[in-house]
Amino acid sequence: MCLPYAGGSARIYNTWGHLLDEKIEVVCPELAGRGKRFNEPFYKNLKEAVDDIYKNIEPIVNSGPYALFGHSMGSLLTFELYYKLKREGHCEPEAIFFSGKAAPHIPIKEKVHLYNEEQILEKIFSLGGTPREVLDNKDILNLYLPIIKADYKIIETYVCENKSTLIKSPCYILYGSEDDITLEEILEWEEHTLNVPKFYEIYGGHFFIKNQESVVINLLNQILLDKMIANV
């Protein structure tokens, strides 16, 4: 189960279905306001997004073993989705991958959703995930900017509430060696897991999942296939 970063849609994981081992099925629920759900209103907050995701994936998590993966905003969605699944009585994920995100309890000081258009474009470009030619295309921007602002709003207004239990599933934390997120902020994920998570530094900036896709894929294959063998 793969959840996207801010401004992303289900299609950002399109290649993963071909790159991951054939035993691994890739499921990417589409978020409201983009892709096939372009005409639907944006979420007002992160909880609304998680409730919507849960509604769409419930039949899948009931069908057998599953794992969760989220990058950046997707990590926050994955974190809260885990607890939603727990509240609804579902079994634990076989693995959870939190990628490109500081621990959820660390406050976000920057309020990108309040920036003007020029400031938002500079922020997006600085993260390295969007080519300059895309940012210079007005037609694309008219479609993209409302999505990115809506996503940043639910990230930047999110407050991590204390949880009654720690995450029991094995957790794997992926982070970019050149990302602005500090190592201390990454290591704080330990505050949310019952067992010590495994940390993987991957060369690159915030969007290392694009620039180092083969490294990420190899890591996922190794971890998930090992779990399949262990469960036989």
Buried (B, 14 or more C-beta within 10 A) or exposed (E): BBBBBBBBBBEBBEEBBEBBEEEBEBBBBBBBBBBEBEEEEBBEEBEBBBBBBBEEBBEEBEEEBBBBBBBBBBBBBBBBBBBBBBEEEBEBBBBBBBBBBBBBBBEEEEEBBEBEEEEBBEBBBEBBBBEEEEBEEEEEBEEBBBBBBBBBBBBBEBEBEEBEEEBBBBBBBBBBEEBEBEEEBBBBBBEBBEEEBEBBBBEBBBBBBBBBEEBBBEBBBEBBBEBEEEEE
